[in-house]
Structures are given as structure tokens and as C-alpha cells.
Amino acid sequence: TANVLRLCVMSGHQGKPTRVGIRELRQNLSVYVRRVREDGQAYEVTERGEAVAQLTPLPGRPRTQADRMLEAGRIAPARRDLADLPVPIASRDGQALSQVVLEMRDEETR
């Protein structure tokens, strides 16, 4: 559809789960559950430094905000691989491109 945003997302939650001690988890359980639900974060629960359990999203549930937006049809997966993108253009004088854009905007308002 024409109103669908194409989005490239690099998720940081695909590796090893973050470790959290059982005492920390107990004291802040609602915070950790929110992170699992909203961010798709997975946790390895430890007791005295030993892994004893995992806190992870349920299978089949959208894991991240991007997953939920994909499921709702608000965004579509990228058509190309990130590695296929061209090398970013460097400015002529080595100045950061964000600074060049700011200067161009300043010139337009004069």
C-alpha cells in the first residue's frame, strides 16, 4: 500500500539474553515484564550467579515494536539488504553532513 513506511530495524535482542539476579527481578518485576512485552527483551534469571530460569516473550507474540507495526501493516519489511546500500556521501571539506545541512538551513532563512 502507498501509506506503508519501509523500515530497516537492527534488533539488539537477538544474541544471548541479558542476565538479571533474582533479587533485582523480584524488586522490579513490573519493569522487566514491560521490557519483555514491549521490547521483546529476554532475560536469564540467576541465583547466586548461576542461571536458573529464563524470562522471555511467549512464542508467536510480536516481540518488538517493529514486529507489532509489521503485523498491523503500518510498516513493511525492507526490500534490500542493509549491506547493499551505497557508501554514505562525505562532505567536500570533511565537515559532518549534519552540520552542512544546518548551515544550508541557516542560509535559506536569511
Jmol script that loads the backbone (N, CA, C; Angstrom):
load data "model"
ATOM      1  N   THR A   1       0.838  -1.191   0.000  1.00  0.00           N
ATOM      2  CA  THR A   1       0.000   0.000   0.000  1.00  0.00           C
ATOM      3  C   THR A   1       0.876   1.245   0.000  1.00  0.00           C
ATOM      4  N   ALA A   2       0.325   2.359  -0.490  1.00  0.00           N
ATOM      5  CA  ALA A   2       1.095   3.589  -0.630  1.00  0.00           C
ATOM      6  C   ALA A   2       1.433   4.229   0.710  1.00  0.00           C
ATOM      7  N   ASN A   3       0.650   3.983   1.747  1.00  0.00           N
ATOM      8  CA  ASN A   3       0.873   4.626   3.038  1.00  0.00           C
ATOM      9  C   ASN A   3       1.710   3.803   3.992  1.00  0.00           C
ATOM     10  N   VAL A   4       2.434   2.824   3.480  1.00  0.00           N
ATOM     11  CA  VAL A   4       3.253   1.962   4.328  1.00  0.00           C
ATOM     12  C   VAL A   4       4.685   2.471   4.321  1.00  0.00           C
ATOM     13  N   LEU A   5       5.242   2.637   5.501  1.00  0.00           N
ATOM     14  CA  LEU A   5       6.613   3.089   5.663  1.00  0.00           C
ATOM     15  C   LEU A   5       7.555   1.901   5.558  1.00  0.00           C
ATOM     16  N   ARG A   6       8.617   2.034   4.787  1.00  0.00           N
ATOM     17  CA  ARG A   6       9.640   0.994   4.710  1.00  0.00           C
ATOM     18  C   ARG A   6      10.659   1.286   5.805  1.00  0.00           C
ATOM     19  N   LEU A   7      11.017   0.286   6.572  1.00  0.00           N
ATOM     20  CA  LEU A   7      11.837   0.496   7.742  1.00  0.00           C
ATOM     21  C   LEU A   7      12.917  -0.559   7.840  1.00  0.00           C
ATOM     22  N   CYS A   8      14.118  -0.121   8.157  1.00  0.00           N
ATOM     23  CA  CYS A   8      15.224  -1.030   8.422  1.00  0.00           C
ATOM     24  C   CYS A   8      15.433  -1.037   9.928  1.00  0.00           C
ATOM     25  N   VAL A   9      15.333  -2.192  10.551  1.00  0.00           N
ATOM     26  CA  VAL A   9      15.473  -2.295  12.002  1.00  0.00           C
ATOM     27  C   VAL A   9      16.601  -3.257  12.314  1.00  0.00           C
ATOM     28  N   MET A  10      17.480  -2.812  13.200  1.00  0.00           N
ATOM     29  CA  MET A  10      18.545  -3.681  13.674  1.00  0.00           C
ATOM     30  C   MET A  10      18.252  -3.956  15.142  1.00  0.00           C
ATOM     31  N   SER A  11      17.865  -5.160  15.454  1.00  0.00           N
ATOM     32  CA  SER A  11      17.469  -5.502  16.812  1.00  0.00           C
ATOM     33  C   SER A  11      18.679  -5.906  17.628  1.00  0.00           C
ATOM     34  N   GLY A  12      18.738  -5.416  18.852  1.00  0.00           N
ATOM     35  CA  GLY A  12      19.818  -5.780  19.748  1.00  0.00           C
ATOM     36  C   GLY A  12      19.477  -6.957  20.628  1.00  0.00           C
ATOM     37  N   HIS A  13      18.325  -7.585  20.432  1.00  0.00           N
ATOM     38  CA  HIS A  13      17.872  -8.630  21.331  1.00  0.00           C
ATOM     39  C   HIS A  13      18.061 -10.024  20.759  1.00  0.00           C
ATOM     40  N   GLN A  14      18.841 -10.180  19.727  1.00  0.00           N
ATOM     41  CA  GLN A  14      18.930 -11.473  19.077  1.00  0.00           C
ATOM     42  C   GLN A  14      20.034 -12.349  19.643  1.00  0.00           C
ATOM     43  N   GLY A  15      20.902 -11.809  20.450  1.00  0.00           N
ATOM     44  CA  GLY A  15      22.002 -12.591  20.991  1.00  0.00           C
ATOM     45  C   GLY A  15      21.616 -13.261  22.298  1.00  0.00           C
ATOM     46  N   LYS A  16      22.598 -13.411  23.155  1.00  0.00           N
ATOM     47  CA  LYS A  16      22.416 -14.036  24.450  1.00  0.00           C
ATOM     48  C   LYS A  16      21.515 -13.165  25.330  1.00  0.00           C
ATOM     49  N   PRO A  17      20.603 -13.779  26.101  1.00  0.00           N
ATOM     50  CA  PRO A  17      19.739 -12.983  26.972  1.00  0.00           C
ATOM     51  C   PRO A  17      20.553 -12.222  28.014  1.00  0.00           C
ATOM     52  N   THR A  18      20.044 -11.081  28.414  1.00  0.00           N
ATOM     53  CA  THR A  18      20.651 -10.289  29.480  1.00  0.00           C
ATOM     54  C   THR A  18      20.449 -11.019  30.801  1.00  0.00           C
ATOM     55  N   ARG A  19      21.455 -11.017  31.649  1.00  0.00           N
ATOM     56  CA  ARG A  19      21.347 -11.689  32.947  1.00  0.00           C
ATOM     57  C   ARG A  19      20.793 -10.733  33.986  1.00  0.00           C
ATOM     58  N   VAL A  20      19.923 -11.238  34.842  1.00  0.00           N
ATOM     59  CA  VAL A  20      19.368 -10.455  35.939  1.00  0.00           C
ATOM     60  C   VAL A  20      19.268 -11.359  37.162  1.00  0.00           C
ATOM     61  N   GLY A  21      19.713 -10.834  38.291  1.00  0.00           N
ATOM     62  CA  GLY A  21      19.643 -11.582  39.536  1.00  0.00           C
ATOM     63  C   GLY A  21      18.209 -11.681  40.036  1.00  0.00           C
ATOM     64  N   ILE A  22      17.921 -12.761  40.736  1.00  0.00           N
ATOM     65  CA  ILE A  22      16.558 -12.994  41.196  1.00  0.00           C
ATOM     66  C   ILE A  22      16.091 -11.896  42.153  1.00  0.00           C
ATOM     67  N   ARG A  23      16.977 -11.361  42.982  1.00  0.00           N
ATOM     68  CA  ARG A  23      16.600 -10.286  43.900  1.00  0.00           C
ATOM     69  C   ARG A  23      16.223  -9.026  43.118  1.00  0.00           C
ATOM     70  N   GLU A  24      17.029  -8.664  42.129  1.00  0.00           N
ATOM     71  CA  GLU A  24      16.736  -7.499  41.280  1.00  0.00           C
ATOM     72  C   GLU A  24      15.423  -7.705  40.534  1.00  0.00           C
ATOM     73  N   LEU A  25      15.215  -8.904  40.017  1.00  0.00           N
ATOM     74  CA  LEU A  25      13.984  -9.202  39.288  1.00  0.00           C
ATOM     75  C   LEU A  25      12.766  -9.080  40.205  1.00  0.00           C
ATOM     76  N   ARG A  26      12.869  -9.613  41.394  1.00  0.00           N
ATOM     77  CA  ARG A  26      11.755  -9.560  42.346  1.00  0.00           C
ATOM     78  C   ARG A  26      11.411  -8.108  42.710  1.00  0.00           C
ATOM     79  N   GLN A  27      12.429  -7.285  42.913  1.00  0.00           N
ATOM     80  CA  GLN A  27      12.196  -5.894  43.316  1.00  0.00           C
ATOM     81  C   GLN A  27      11.645  -5.035  42.187  1.00  0.00           C
ATOM     82  N   ASN A  28      11.906  -5.411  40.938  1.00  0.00           N
ATOM     83  CA  ASN A  28      11.494  -4.600  39.789  1.00  0.00           C
ATOM     84  C   ASN A  28      10.783  -5.434  38.732  1.00  0.00           C
ATOM     85  N   LEU A  29       9.980  -6.394  39.165  1.00  0.00           N
ATOM     86  CA  LEU A  29       9.358  -7.330  38.237  1.00  0.00           C
ATOM     87  C   LEU A  29       8.546  -6.628  37.160  1.00  0.00           C
ATOM     88  N   SER A  30       7.756  -5.623  37.521  1.00  0.00           N
ATOM     89  CA  SER A  30       6.915  -4.953  36.515  1.00  0.00           C
ATOM     90  C   SER A  30       7.763  -4.289  35.437  1.00  0.00           C
ATOM     91  N   VAL A  31       8.936  -3.775  35.794  1.00  0.00           N
ATOM     92  CA  VAL A  31       9.835  -3.155  34.813  1.00  0.00           C
ATOM     93  C   VAL A  31      10.323  -4.206  33.819  1.00  0.00           C
ATOM     94  N   TYR A  32      10.740  -5.361  34.318  1.00  0.00           N
ATOM     95  CA  TYR A  32      11.263  -6.414  33.452  1.00  0.00           C
ATOM     96  C   TYR A  32      10.164  -7.014  32.573  1.00  0.00           C
ATOM     97  N   VAL A  33       8.968  -7.189  33.124  1.00  0.00           N
ATOM     98  CA  VAL A  33       7.860  -7.717  32.320  1.00  0.00           C
ATOM     99  C   VAL A  33       7.498  -6.740  31.211  1.00  0.00           C
ATOM    100  N   ARG A  34       7.512  -5.440  31.510  1.00  0.00           N
ATOM    101  CA  ARG A  34       7.233  -4.429  30.475  1.00  0.00           C
ATOM    102  C   ARG A  34       8.274  -4.516  29.371  1.00  0.00           C
ATOM    103  N   ARG A  35       9.544  -4.669  29.722  1.00  0.00           N
ATOM    104  CA  ARG A  35      10.601  -4.772  28.709  1.00  0.00           C
ATOM    105  C   ARG A  35      10.426  -6.012  27.844  1.00  0.00           C
ATOM    106  N   VAL A  36      10.004  -7.115  28.455  1.00  0.00           N
ATOM    107  CA  VAL A  36       9.755  -8.338  27.690  1.00  0.00           C
ATOM    108  C   VAL A  36       8.588  -8.104  26.732  1.00  0.00           C
ATOM    109  N   ARG A  37       7.511  -7.511  27.249  1.00  0.00           N
ATOM    110  CA  ARG A  37       6.299  -7.310  26.445  1.00  0.00           C
ATOM    111  C   ARG A  37       6.525  -6.283  25.341  1.00  0.00           C
ATOM    112  N   GLU A  38       7.118  -5.139  25.671  1.00  0.00           N
ATOM    113  CA  GLU A  38       7.212  -4.031  24.720  1.00  0.00           C
ATOM    114  C   GLU A  38       8.447  -4.086  23.826  1.00  0.00           C
ATOM    115  N   ASP A  39       9.556  -4.570  24.353  1.00  0.00           N
ATOM    116  CA  ASP A  39      10.809  -4.544  23.600  1.00  0.00           C
ATOM    117  C   ASP A  39      11.245  -5.915  23.101  1.00  0.00           C
ATOM    118  N   GLY A  40      10.580  -6.976  23.572  1.00  0.00           N
ATOM    119  CA  GLY A  40      10.987  -8.316  23.169  1.00  0.00           C
ATOM    120  C   GLY A  40      12.260  -8.774  23.848  1.00  0.00           C
ATOM    121  N   GLN A  41      12.669  -8.073  24.897  1.00  0.00           N
ATOM    122  CA  GLN A  41      13.901  -8.409  25.608  1.00  0.00           C
ATOM    123  C   GLN A  41      13.749  -9.755  26.313  1.00  0.00           C
ATOM    124  N   ALA A  42      14.797 -10.550  26.331  1.00  0.00           N
ATOM    125  CA  ALA A  42      14.820 -11.823  27.051  1.00  0.00           C
ATOM    126  C   ALA A  42      15.821 -11.718  28.195  1.00  0.00           C
ATOM    127  N   TYR A  43      15.506 -12.368  29.303  1.00  0.00           N
ATOM    128  CA  TYR A  43      16.378 -12.326  30.477  1.00  0.00           C
ATOM    129  C   TYR A  43      16.682 -13.731  30.951  1.00  0.00           C
ATOM    130  N   GLU A  44      17.929 -13.919  31.372  1.00  0.00           N
ATOM    131  CA  GLU A  44      18.351 -15.140  32.026  1.00  0.00           C
ATOM    132  C   GLU A  44      18.397 -14.808  33.515  1.00  0.00           C
ATOM    133  N   VAL A  45      17.579 -15.484  34.309  1.00  0.00           N
ATOM    134  CA  VAL A  45      17.474 -15.204  35.737  1.00  0.00           C
ATOM    135  C   VAL A  45      18.526 -16.016  36.468  1.00  0.00           C
ATOM    136  N   THR A  46      19.278 -15.333  37.340  1.00  0.00           N
ATOM    137  CA  THR A  46      20.344 -16.007  38.083  1.00  0.00           C
ATOM    138  C   THR A  46      20.060 -15.979  39.578  1.00  0.00           C
ATOM    139  N   GLU A  47      20.566 -17.005  40.251  1.00  0.00           N
ATOM    140  CA  GLU A  47      20.518 -17.078  41.713  1.00  0.00           C
ATOM    141  C   GLU A  47      21.930 -17.400  42.171  1.00  0.00           C
ATOM    142  N   ARG A  48      22.513 -16.463  42.894  1.00  0.00           N
ATOM    143  CA  ARG A  48      23.916 -16.577  43.331  1.00  0.00           C
ATOM    144  C   ARG A  48      24.860 -16.802  42.156  1.00  0.00           C
ATOM    145  N   GLY A  49      24.580 -16.107  41.046  1.00  0.00           N
ATOM    146  CA  GLY A  49      25.438 -16.154  39.872  1.00  0.00           C
ATOM    147  C   GLY A  49      25.188 -17.321  38.933  1.00  0.00           C
ATOM    148  N   GLU A  50      24.308 -18.240  39.302  1.00  0.00           N
ATOM    149  CA  GLU A  50      24.013 -19.411  38.472  1.00  0.00           C
ATOM    150  C   GLU A  50      22.678 -19.209  37.758  1.00  0.00           C
ATOM    151  N   ALA A  51      22.662 -19.462  36.457  1.00  0.00           N
ATOM    152  CA  ALA A  51      21.433 -19.333  35.679  1.00  0.00           C
ATOM    153  C   ALA A  51      20.433 -20.392  36.127  1.00  0.00           C
ATOM    154  N   VAL A  52      19.190 -19.943  36.441  1.00  0.00           N
ATOM    155  CA  VAL A  52      18.176 -20.884  36.917  1.00  0.00           C
ATOM    156  C   VAL A  52      16.883 -20.830  36.104  1.00  0.00           C
ATOM    157  N   ALA A  53      16.655 -19.750  35.339  1.00  0.00           N
ATOM    158  CA  ALA A  53      15.399 -19.614  34.598  1.00  0.00           C
ATOM    159  C   ALA A  53      15.572 -18.591  33.489  1.00  0.00           C
ATOM    160  N   GLN A  54      14.562 -18.527  32.596  1.00  0.00           N
ATOM    161  CA  GLN A  54      14.534 -17.501  31.551  1.00  0.00           C
ATOM    162  C   GLN A  54      13.199 -16.789  31.600  1.00  0.00           C
ATOM    163  N   LEU A  55      13.229 -15.501  31.357  1.00  0.00           N
ATOM    164  CA  LEU A  55      12.030 -14.679  31.217  1.00  0.00           C
ATOM    165  C   LEU A  55      12.055 -14.178  29.781  1.00  0.00           C
ATOM    166  N   THR A  56      11.158 -14.705  28.950  1.00  0.00           N
ATOM    167  CA  THR A  56      11.162 -14.392  27.517  1.00  0.00           C
ATOM    168  C   THR A  56       9.739 -14.148  27.031  1.00  0.00           C
ATOM    169  N   PRO A  57       9.593 -13.481  25.888  1.00  0.00           N
ATOM    170  CA  PRO A  57       8.254 -13.315  25.307  1.00  0.00           C
ATOM    171  C   PRO A  57       7.672 -14.682  24.936  1.00  0.00           C
ATOM    172  N   LEU A  58       6.359 -14.792  24.966  1.00  0.00           N
ATOM    173  CA  LEU A  58       5.701 -16.029  24.550  1.00  0.00           C
ATOM    174  C   LEU A  58       5.885 -16.240  23.051  1.00  0.00           C
ATOM    175  N   PRO A  59       6.022 -17.487  22.611  1.00  0.00           N
ATOM    176  CA  PRO A  59       6.143 -17.757  21.176  1.00  0.00           C
ATOM    177  C   PRO A  59       4.894 -17.262  20.437  1.00  0.00           C
ATOM    178  N   GLY A  60       5.117 -16.722  19.260  1.00  0.00           N
ATOM    179  CA  GLY A  60       4.005 -16.263  18.441  1.00  0.00           C
ATOM    180  C   GLY A  60       3.571 -14.834  18.707  1.00  0.00           C
ATOM    181  N   ARG A  61       4.013 -14.248  19.802  1.00  0.00           N
ATOM    182  CA  ARG A  61       3.674 -12.850  20.078  1.00  0.00           C
ATOM    183  C   ARG A  61       4.669 -11.956  19.372  1.00  0.00           C
ATOM    184  N   PRO A  62       4.212 -10.829  18.832  1.00  0.00           N
ATOM    185  CA  PRO A  62       5.172  -9.889  18.250  1.00  0.00           C
ATOM    186  C   PRO A  62       6.172  -9.463  19.327  1.00  0.00           C
ATOM    187  N   ARG A  63       7.461  -9.572  19.023  1.00  0.00           N
ATOM    188  CA  ARG A  63       8.494  -9.350  20.035  1.00  0.00           C
ATOM    189  C   ARG A  63       8.883  -7.891  20.209  1.00  0.00           C
ATOM    190  N   THR A  64       8.840  -7.115  19.182  1.00  0.00           N
ATOM    191  CA  THR A  64       9.303  -5.738  19.269  1.00  0.00           C
ATOM    192  C   THR A  64       8.237  -4.800  18.728  1.00  0.00           C
ATOM    193  N   GLN A  65       8.456  -3.503  18.930  1.00  0.00           N
ATOM    194  CA  GLN A  65       7.547  -2.504  18.364  1.00  0.00           C
ATOM    195  C   GLN A  65       7.494  -2.657  16.848  1.00  0.00           C
ATOM    196  N   ALA A  66       8.634  -2.899  16.229  1.00  0.00           N
ATOM    197  CA  ALA A  66       8.661  -3.089  14.774  1.00  0.00           C
ATOM    198  C   ALA A  66       7.852  -4.324  14.374  1.00  0.00           C
ATOM    199  N   ASP A  67       7.944  -5.408  15.152  1.00  0.00           N
ATOM    200  CA  ASP A  67       7.148  -6.609  14.860  1.00  0.00           C
ATOM    201  C   ASP A  67       5.656  -6.295  14.940  1.00  0.00           C
ATOM    202  N   ARG A  68       5.254  -5.542  15.965  1.00  0.00           N
ATOM    203  CA  ARG A  68       3.839  -5.197  16.111  1.00  0.00           C
ATOM    204  C   ARG A  68       3.378  -4.306  14.962  1.00  0.00           C
ATOM    205  N   MET A  69       4.219  -3.380  14.526  1.00  0.00           N
ATOM    206  CA  MET A  69       3.863  -2.498  13.411  1.00  0.00           C
ATOM    207  C   MET A  69       3.786  -3.289  12.107  1.00  0.00           C
ATOM    208  N   LEU A  70       4.681  -4.260  11.916  1.00  0.00           N
ATOM    209  CA  LEU A  70       4.621  -5.133  10.743  1.00  0.00           C
ATOM    210  C   LEU A  70       3.311  -5.910  10.728  1.00  0.00           C
ATOM    211  N   GLU A  71       2.964  -6.479  11.884  1.00  0.00           N
ATOM    212  CA  GLU A  71       1.741  -7.268  11.985  1.00  0.00           C
ATOM    213  C   GLU A  71       0.501  -6.415  11.694  1.00  0.00           C
ATOM    214  N   ALA A  72       0.526  -5.139  12.109  1.00  0.00           N
ATOM    215  CA  ALA A  72      -0.608  -4.240  11.896  1.00  0.00           C
ATOM    216  C   ALA A  72      -0.626  -3.654  10.481  1.00  0.00           C
ATOM    217  N   GLY A  73       0.446  -3.897   9.710  1.00  0.00           N
ATOM    218  CA  GLY A  73       0.509  -3.366   8.351  1.00  0.00           C
ATOM    219  C   GLY A  73       0.909  -1.902   8.292  1.00  0.00           C
ATOM    220  N   ARG A  74       1.429  -1.361   9.387  1.00  0.00           N
ATOM    221  CA  ARG A  74       1.843   0.047   9.414  1.00  0.00           C
ATOM    222  C   ARG A  74       3.213   0.251   8.789  1.00  0.00           C
ATOM    223  N   ILE A  75       4.024  -0.792   8.757  1.00  0.00           N
ATOM    224  CA  ILE A  75       5.324  -0.743   8.082  1.00  0.00           C
ATOM    225  C   ILE A  75       5.473  -2.024   7.270  1.00  0.00           C
ATOM    226  N   ALA A  76       6.427  -2.027   6.370  1.00  0.00           N
ATOM    227  CA  ALA A  76       6.716  -3.211   5.562  1.00  0.00           C
ATOM    228  C   ALA A  76       8.202  -3.523   5.689  1.00  0.00           C
ATOM    229  N   PRO A  77       8.575  -4.782   5.551  1.00  0.00           N
ATOM    230  CA  PRO A  77       9.998  -5.111   5.640  1.00  0.00           C
ATOM    231  C   PRO A  77      10.774  -4.474   4.496  1.00  0.00           C
ATOM    232  N   ALA A  78      12.045  -4.218   4.743  1.00  0.00           N
ATOM    233  CA  ALA A  78      12.902  -3.648   3.711  1.00  0.00           C
ATOM    234  C   ALA A  78      12.978  -4.585   2.512  1.00  0.00           C
ATOM    235  N   ARG A  79      13.127  -4.015   1.338  1.00  0.00           N
ATOM    236  CA  ARG A  79      13.210  -4.825   0.111  1.00  0.00           C
ATOM    237  C   ARG A  79      14.643  -5.228  -0.203  1.00  0.00           C
ATOM    238  N   ARG A  80      15.604  -4.468   0.350  1.00  0.00           N
ATOM    239  CA  ARG A  80      17.007  -4.748   0.070  1.00  0.00           C
ATOM    240  C   ARG A  80      17.747  -4.996   1.373  1.00  0.00           C
ATOM    241  N   ASP A  81      18.895  -5.628   1.255  1.00  0.00           N
ATOM    242  CA  ASP A  81      19.749  -5.879   2.401  1.00  0.00           C
ATOM    243  C   ASP A  81      20.495  -4.600   2.760  1.00  0.00           C
ATOM    244  N   LEU A  82      20.703  -4.368   4.043  1.00  0.00           N
ATOM    245  CA  LEU A  82      21.413  -3.180   4.513  1.00  0.00           C
ATOM    246  C   LEU A  82      22.803  -3.084   3.885  1.00  0.00           C
ATOM    247  N   ALA A  83      23.445  -4.214   3.651  1.00  0.00           N
ATOM    248  CA  ALA A  83      24.793  -4.230   3.067  1.00  0.00           C
ATOM    249  C   ALA A  83      24.797  -3.744   1.616  1.00  0.00           C
ATOM    250  N   ASP A  84      23.633  -3.732   0.964  1.00  0.00           N
ATOM    251  CA  ASP A  84      23.549  -3.292  -0.428  1.00  0.00           C
ATOM    252  C   ASP A  84      23.467  -1.773  -0.568  1.00  0.00           C
ATOM    253  N   LEU A  85      23.298  -1.057   0.541  1.00  0.00           N
ATOM    254  CA  LEU A  85      23.200   0.401   0.463  1.00  0.00           C
ATOM    255  C   LEU A  85      24.542   0.999   0.051  1.00  0.00           C
ATOM    256  N   PRO A  86      24.514   2.118  -0.678  1.00  0.00           N
ATOM    257  CA  PRO A  86      25.773   2.737  -1.081  1.00  0.00           C
ATOM    258  C   PRO A  86      26.502   3.340   0.116  1.00  0.00           C
ATOM    259  N   VAL A  87      27.782   3.571  -0.063  1.00  0.00           N
ATOM    260  CA  VAL A  87      28.599   4.209   0.969  1.00  0.00           C
ATOM    261  C   VAL A  87      28.081   5.635   1.170  1.00  0.00           C
ATOM    262  N   PRO A  88      27.955   6.094   2.429  1.00  0.00           N
ATOM    263  CA  PRO A  88      27.478   7.457   2.660  1.00  0.00           C
ATOM    264  C   PRO A  88      28.371   8.491   1.976  1.00  0.00           C
ATOM    265  N   ILE A  89      27.765   9.559   1.515  1.00  0.00           N
ATOM    266  CA  ILE A  89      28.495  10.619   0.829  1.00  0.00           C
ATOM    267  C   ILE A  89      29.200  11.489   1.865  1.00  0.00           C
ATOM    268  N   ALA A  90      30.469  11.743   1.650  1.00  0.00           N
ATOM    269  CA  ALA A  90      31.228  12.611   2.547  1.00  0.00           C
ATOM    270  C   ALA A  90      31.130  14.046   2.055  1.00  0.00           C
ATOM    271  N   SER A  91      31.188  14.991   2.991  1.00  0.00           N
ATOM    272  CA  SER A  91      31.168  16.390   2.582  1.00  0.00           C
ATOM    273  C   SER A  91      32.511  16.753   1.955  1.00  0.00           C
ATOM    274  N   ARG A  92      32.530  17.832   1.197  1.00  0.00           N
ATOM    275  CA  ARG A  92      33.743  18.213   0.468  1.00  0.00           C
ATOM    276  C   ARG A  92      34.881  18.625   1.380  1.00  0.00           C
ATOM    277  N   ASP A  93      34.561  19.284   2.494  1.00  0.00           N
ATOM    278  CA  ASP A  93      35.636  19.793   3.355  1.00  0.00           C
ATOM    279  C   ASP A  93      35.819  18.961   4.626  1.00  0.00           C
ATOM    280  N   GLY A  94      35.236  17.768   4.672  1.00  0.00           N
ATOM    281  CA  GLY A  94      35.392  16.908   5.837  1.00  0.00           C
ATOM    282  C   GLY A  94      34.450  17.249   6.974  1.00  0.00           C
ATOM    283  N   GLN A  95      33.589  18.238   6.759  1.00  0.00           N
ATOM    284  CA  GLN A  95      32.635  18.648   7.777  1.00  0.00           C
ATOM    285  C   GLN A  95      31.519  17.602   7.881  1.00  0.00           C
ATOM    286  N   ALA A  96      30.978  17.409   9.081  1.00  0.00           N
ATOM    287  CA  ALA A  96      29.875  16.468   9.254  1.00  0.00           C
ATOM    288  C   ALA A  96      28.688  16.927   8.412  1.00  0.00           C
ATOM    289  N   LEU A  97      28.029  15.974   7.748  1.00  0.00           N
ATOM    290  CA  LEU A  97      26.907  16.326   6.881  1.00  0.00           C
ATOM    291  C   LEU A  97      25.772  16.981   7.651  1.00  0.00           C
ATOM    292  N   SER A  98      25.578  16.595   8.921  1.00  0.00           N
ATOM    293  CA  SER A  98      24.530  17.240   9.721  1.00  0.00           C
ATOM    294  C   SER A  98      24.832  18.730   9.878  1.00  0.00           C
ATOM    295  N   GLN A  99      26.096  19.067  10.027  1.00  0.00           N
ATOM    296  CA  GLN A  99      26.484  20.479  10.145  1.00  0.00           C
ATOM    297  C   GLN A  99      26.260  21.210   8.826  1.00  0.00           C
ATOM    298  N   VAL A 100      26.555  20.565   7.701  1.00  0.00           N
ATOM    299  CA  VAL A 100      26.327  21.159   6.388  1.00  0.00           C
ATOM    300  C   VAL A 100      24.841  21.458   6.205  1.00  0.00           C
ATOM    301  N   VAL A 101      23.985  20.517   6.581  1.00  0.00           N
ATOM    302  CA  VAL A 101      22.541  20.711   6.458  1.00  0.00           C
ATOM    303  C   VAL A 101      22.087  21.883   7.320  1.00  0.00           C
ATOM    304  N   LEU A 102      22.580  21.973   8.542  1.00  0.00           N
ATOM    305  CA  LEU A 102      22.218  23.091   9.419  1.00  0.00           C
ATOM    306  C   LEU A 102      22.629  24.431   8.810  1.00  0.00           C
ATOM    307  N   GLU A 103      23.819  24.479   8.237  1.00  0.00           N
ATOM    308  CA  GLU A 103      24.277  25.714   7.600  1.00  0.00           C
ATOM    309  C   GLU A 103      23.415  26.065   6.393  1.00  0.00           C
ATOM    310  N   MET A 104      23.019  25.048   5.618  1.00  0.00           N
ATOM    311  CA  MET A 104      22.163  25.305   4.458  1.00  0.00           C
ATOM    312  C   MET A 104      20.804  25.846   4.907  1.00  0.00           C
ATOM    313  N   ARG A 105      20.285  25.332   5.994  1.00  0.00           N
ATOM    314  CA  ARG A 105      19.010  25.835   6.517  1.00  0.00           C
ATOM    315  C   ARG A 105      19.145  27.272   6.981  1.00  0.00           C
ATOM    316  N   ASP A 106      20.265  27.578   7.624  1.00  0.00           N
ATOM    317  CA  ASP A 106      20.512  28.952   8.076  1.00  0.00           C
ATOM    318  C   ASP A 106      20.557  29.911   6.886  1.00  0.00           C
ATOM    319  N   GLU A 107      21.204  29.486   5.786  1.00  0.00           N
ATOM    320  CA  GLU A 107      21.299  30.332   4.588  1.00  0.00           C
ATOM    321  C   GLU A 107      19.915  30.578   3.977  1.00  0.00           C
ATOM    322  N   GLU A 108      19.041  29.568   4.029  1.00  0.00           N
ATOM    323  CA  GLU A 108      17.700  29.716   3.458  1.00  0.00           C
ATOM    324  C   GLU A 108      16.852  30.710   4.229  1.00  0.00           C
ATOM    325  N   THR A 109      17.067  30.832   5.526  1.00  0.00           N
ATOM    326  CA  THR A 109      16.254  31.733   6.347  1.00  0.00           C
ATOM    327  C   THR A 109      16.736  33.170   6.277  1.00  0.00           C
ATOM    328  N   ARG A 110      17.877  33.409   5.693  1.00  0.00           N
ATOM    329  CA  ARG A 110      18.406  34.784   5.603  1.00  0.00           C
ATOM    330  C   ARG A 110      17.769  35.553   4.501  1.00  0.00           C
TER     331      ARG A 110
END
end "model"
wireframe off; spacefill off
backbone 0.3
color backbone group
